[in-house]
Amino acid sequence: MSFEYPQDLRYLDSHEYVRLDGEIGTIGITEFAVDQLGDVVFLELPEIGEALSKGETFGSIESVKAVEDLKSPITGTVVERNDALIDSPEEVSEDPYGEGWFLKVRVNDPDELEDALTADEYRAQVEGE
């Protein structure tokens, strides 16, 4: 299977991504991660107003195979969460880079993304190149 690695995202080696648009970062998980998890059955996300710290756990995703912690790629405050996914967690599998986003965060310091992986670095890592 061939996975998508959008160039406008920055990635963590734990398979979360962030798309920065001004001071708002949209966080989700990659198509590769969704494929590895299998059927997603439950998603736990923080409330609006909660503070996230880069590298810290902010929630979890559960599939028929495993429960995985979700780690924040950036420090900031949750300004929006995708409640549709709480009700229908399987939707993340349909469009992880679009409708399957988890959170929108007001970013404290965009420079924190300097050490995040680029699309090419992430692809090389997950495909074992």
N, C-alpha and C positions, 0 to 999 in steps of 0.2 A: 504494500500500500504506500502511496505517496502522500506525504503530509504537506500542509501549507505552513509557511513560516513568514508571515507578513513582515516586510522590511521596516514598517513604522512602529514596531513594537520593540520593547526591551524585555529580556527574559531572565528568569532565575533558573538555576540548575535543578530546582525542585518543581519546575514546569508551570509556574505562574508567569503571567505576562503583565505588562503595564503599557498603555498607550497614553502618552502625554499630549494634552491639548491645552496650551497655556498653563494655568496653574491647576488644572483638573487632570487627574490620572484615572484611567479606566482599568480595573484589574479583573483578570479572569484566569482560566487555565488553558493550556494549549491543546490543539487537536491531538497531538501525540499522547498527552496525559489522558484525555478522554478515551482514546483508543485502548490504552493500557488498563484503565479502570473497568471498562465494560459498562454495563447498564447502571447508570447513576440512579440511586433510590432516595437519597436524602442529602440535604445541603444545609449547613449551619453557617449563618453570616451574622456579622455584628450589626448593631442598631445604628441608625443615623445619629451623628454627633460623637460616636466613639472615636478615640484616637488610635491610630495604627502606628507601630514602630517597625522600621525596616528590619526584615529578617525574623520578626516575631510572628507567632501563630495568631491568625485572626478568625479562624473558623475551621470547619472540616467538611469533607465531601465523602459520602459513603456510596459504595457500589455493591453489587452482589458479591464481588471478590474481596473488597478491602475497605478500610476507613483510613483516609489520609488527612493529615493536617494541612491547612492552607497557610502559606507564609506570605507576608506582605513584601512586595518589591520596593516599597518606598514608605517614608514617614509622612503622616498627614491625618486629616480628619474626614470621616465618612460623611459625604453630603447626599448620597443617593445609594440605594441598594435595589437590586433587581428582584423585587418581591415575587414576580411571576415565576422565578426559578425555585423559590421556596415552596410554592404550590405545585410546580411541575418540574422537579429537578432533572428529569430526563431530557428536558429542552436544551440543556447545556451541550448535549451530544450533537444536536442538530446544527448549531451555528456558534461554536465557542468564541469566535472572534467578532461576532456581530451581536445577535440577540442573546447570546449565552454569557454575556459579561456578568460579573458578580457585584462589583462596587464601583462607585465614583468617589474619588478622594481629593480633597483640597490639599495639594502637595506643599509641604513645608520647604523643601530644598530640592529642586530638580537636579542639582549636581550629584545627588545621591545615586543617580542612575549611571554615573560614569563607569562604575564597575559591573553593571548588569551586562548580560550577554547580548550581542547583536543577533539578528536572525541567522546569519551565517555561522556564528560561533555556536549557537544553540543547536542548529541543524547538525553540525559536525559532532557535537556531543551526543545527541540522541541516536544518530545514525551510526555512531562508532567509527567516524572517518579519521 
